[in-house]
Amino acid sequence: METLKELQENIEEVRSLLNNTILVKGSLTDPEIIYISQQLDCLLNKHNRVVNMCKKVINDY
């Protein structure tokens, strides 16, 4: 399982690349932009699941 730090780094990298891609494409509705946005959402969801799991363990302890 990836660590939270690795997930954060991946999320930041995708955000940066997405911003650059939007500038190049010039449209938020471009299919590639939509796909990249969906992948970023997946990373964010994974990050949030891991954070919530950690919080649950801490609270249950």
N, CA and C atoms as a LAMMPS dump frame, in Angstrom:
ITEM: TIMESTEP
0
ITEM: NUMBER OF ATOMS
183
ITEM: BOX BOUNDS ff ff ff
-5.0000000000000000e+02 5.0000000000000000e+02
-5.0000000000000000e+02 5.0000000000000000e+02
-5.0000000000000000e+02 5.0000000000000000e+02
ITEM: ATOMS id mol type element x y z
1 1 1 N 0.843 -1.174 0
2 1 2 C 0 0 0
3 1 3 C 0.894 1.245 0
4 2 1 N 0.486 2.21 -0.762
5 2 2 C 1.256 3.441 -0.812
6 2 3 C 1.129 4.198 0.508
7 3 1 N 2.173 4.918 0.836
8 3 2 C 2.094 5.74 2.032
9 3 3 C 1.333 7.012 1.709
10 4 1 N 0.892 7.687 2.749
11 4 2 C 0.18 8.953 2.543
12 4 3 C 1.06 9.965 1.827
13 5 1 N 2.338 9.971 2.168
14 5 2 C 3.252 10.915 1.522
15 5 3 C 3.342 10.646 0.02
16 6 1 N 3.44 9.378 -0.355
17 6 2 C 3.498 9.031 -1.78
18 6 3 C 2.207 9.423 -2.482
19 7 1 N 1.079 9.19 -1.829
20 7 2 C -0.202 9.576 -2.417
21 7 3 C -0.278 11.086 -2.604
22 8 1 N 0.154 11.835 -1.596
23 8 2 C 0.144 13.296 -1.707
24 8 3 C 1.029 13.76 -2.854
25 9 1 N 2.194 13.152 -2.982
26 9 2 C 3.101 13.518 -4.073
27 9 3 C 2.464 13.215 -5.426
28 10 1 N 1.811 12.068 -5.536
29 10 2 C 1.134 11.711 -6.781
30 10 3 C 0.013 12.693 -7.096
31 11 1 N -0.745 13.058 -6.084
32 11 2 C -1.85 13.996 -6.275
33 11 3 C -1.32 15.348 -6.739
34 12 1 N -0.28 15.834 -6.101
35 12 2 C 0.288 17.13 -6.485
36 12 3 C 0.848 17.092 -7.903
37 13 1 N 1.49 15.986 -8.254
38 13 2 C 2.031 15.853 -9.608
39 13 3 C 0.902 15.87 -10.64
40 14 1 N -0.165 15.123 -10.374
41 14 2 C -1.291 15.08 -11.311
42 14 3 C -1.958 16.445 -11.407
43 15 1 N -2.12 17.138 -10.294
44 15 2 C -2.71 18.485 -10.322
45 15 3 C -1.89 19.421 -11.203
46 16 1 N -0.593 19.386 -11.018
47 16 2 C 0.29 20.243 -11.8
48 16 3 C 0.206 19.911 -13.286
49 17 1 N 0.278 18.629 -13.59
50 17 2 C 0.183 18.209 -14.986
51 17 3 C -1.182 18.547 -15.578
52 18 1 N -2.228 18.394 -14.793
53 18 2 C -3.573 18.722 -15.265
54 18 3 C -3.673 20.205 -15.594
55 19 1 N -3.137 21.053 -14.729
56 19 2 C -3.162 22.497 -15.001
57 19 3 C -2.437 22.824 -16.3
58 20 1 N -1.284 22.218 -16.506
59 20 2 C -0.535 22.451 -17.743
60 20 3 C -1.289 21.929 -18.958
61 21 1 N -1.925 20.776 -18.803
62 21 2 C -2.685 20.19 -19.905
63 21 3 C -3.879 21.06 -20.267
64 22 1 N -4.544 21.611 -19.266
65 22 2 C -5.678 22.51 -19.516
66 22 3 C -5.207 23.73 -20.296
67 23 1 N -4.047 24.263 -19.927
68 23 2 C -3.509 25.419 -20.653
69 23 3 C -3.229 25.068 -22.11
70 24 1 N -2.68 23.888 -22.344
71 24 2 C -2.361 23.461 -23.708
72 24 3 C -3.633 23.213 -24.506
73 25 1 N -4.577 22.487 -23.918
74 25 2 C -5.815 22.13 -24.618
75 25 3 C -6.773 23.312 -24.718
76 26 1 N -6.77 24.16 -23.692
77 26 2 C -7.641 25.336 -23.694
78 26 3 C -9.105 25.035 -23.442
79 27 1 N -9.407 23.831 -22.961
80 27 2 C -10.808 23.472 -22.735
81 27 3 C -10.926 22.461 -21.604
82 28 1 N -11.878 22.719 -20.719
83 28 2 C -12.13 21.771 -19.635
84 28 3 C -12.973 20.586 -20.094
85 29 1 N -13.566 20.7 -21.28
86 29 2 C -14.448 19.637 -21.77
87 29 3 C -13.753 18.686 -22.741
88 30 1 N -12.477 18.883 -22.961
89 30 2 C -11.715 17.971 -23.818
90 30 3 C -11.723 16.578 -23.181
91 31 1 N -11.928 15.527 -23.959
92 31 2 C -11.978 14.164 -23.401
93 31 3 C -10.741 13.784 -22.583
94 32 1 N -9.57 14.222 -23.01
95 32 2 C -8.354 13.906 -22.249
96 32 3 C -8.35 14.615 -20.898
97 33 1 N -8.843 15.848 -20.868
98 33 2 C -8.92 16.604 -19.612
99 33 3 C -9.9 15.913 -18.666
100 34 1 N -11.021 15.488 -19.2
101 34 2 C -12.023 14.801 -18.383
102 34 3 C -11.436 13.52 -17.801
103 35 1 N -10.725 12.754 -18.625
104 35 2 C -10.116 11.509 -18.153
105 35 3 C -9.089 11.791 -17.048
106 36 1 N -8.237 12.766 -17.262
107 36 2 C -7.218 13.107 -16.26
108 36 3 C -7.889 13.554 -14.965
109 37 1 N -8.941 14.341 -15.074
110 37 2 C -9.677 14.793 -13.888
111 37 3 C -10.256 13.607 -13.125
112 38 1 N -10.758 12.636 -13.852
113 38 2 C -11.305 11.437 -13.213
114 38 3 C -10.208 10.66 -12.488
115 39 1 N -9.038 10.586 -13.094
116 39 2 C -7.926 9.891 -12.45
117 39 3 C -7.488 10.621 -11.187
118 40 1 N -7.501 11.95 -11.229
119 40 2 C -7.177 12.736 -10.041
120 40 3 C -8.213 12.476 -8.952
121 41 1 N -9.474 12.411 -9.319
122 41 2 C -10.525 12.087 -8.35
123 41 3 C -10.267 10.732 -7.699
124 42 1 N -9.831 9.762 -8.485
125 42 2 C -9.523 8.431 -7.947
126 42 3 C -8.386 8.507 -6.929
127 43 1 N -7.352 9.273 -7.248
128 43 2 C -6.24 9.442 -6.307
129 43 3 C -6.704 10.115 -5.023
130 44 1 N -7.527 11.147 -5.169
131 44 2 C -8.038 11.849 -3.992
132 44 3 C -8.898 10.924 -3.138
133 45 1 N -9.722 10.115 -3.777
134 45 2 C -10.557 9.169 -3.037
135 45 3 C -9.707 8.142 -2.299
136 46 1 N -8.666 7.663 -2.961
137 46 2 C -7.766 6.695 -2.328
138 46 3 C -7.075 7.339 -1.126
139 47 1 N -6.615 8.552 -1.299
140 47 2 C -5.968 9.291 -0.217
141 47 3 C -6.925 9.441 0.96
142 48 1 N -8.151 9.847 0.676
143 48 2 C -9.135 10.046 1.74
144 48 3 C -9.468 8.743 2.461
145 49 1 N -9.539 7.638 1.731
146 49 2 C -9.799 6.34 2.365
147 49 3 C -8.674 5.985 3.336
148 50 1 N -7.44 6.201 2.912
149 50 2 C -6.297 5.874 3.775
150 50 3 C -6.286 6.779 5.002
151 51 1 N -6.541 8.06 4.806
152 51 2 C -6.588 8.999 5.934
153 51 3 C -7.68 8.577 6.915
154 52 1 N -8.856 8.258 6.397
155 52 2 C -9.964 7.856 7.264
156 52 3 C -9.669 6.555 8.003
157 53 1 N -8.995 5.622 7.337
158 53 2 C -8.614 4.378 8.003
159 53 3 C -7.665 4.667 9.158
160 54 1 N -6.704 5.543 8.924
161 54 2 C -5.746 5.905 9.974
162 54 3 C -6.456 6.578 11.144
163 55 1 N -7.355 7.495 10.84
164 55 2 C -8.1 8.194 11.896
165 55 3 C -8.943 7.215 12.705
166 56 1 N -9.548 6.244 12.024
167 56 2 C -10.367 5.255 12.721
168 56 3 C -9.512 4.435 13.678
169 57 1 N -8.349 4.007 13.218
170 57 2 C -7.454 3.224 14.074
171 57 3 C -7.049 4.048 15.291
172 58 1 N -6.709 5.306 15.073
173 58 2 C -6.296 6.184 16.173
174 58 3 C -7.446 6.374 17.157
175 59 1 N -8.642 6.615 16.637
176 59 2 C -9.8 6.841 17.506
177 59 3 C -10.215 5.581 18.252
178 60 1 N -10.046 4.427 17.619
179 60 2 C -10.41 3.165 18.261
180 60 3 C -9.383 2.74 19.302
181 61 1 N -8.194 3.289 19.213
182 61 2 C -7.129 2.919 20.121
183 61 3 C -7.359 3.632 21.415
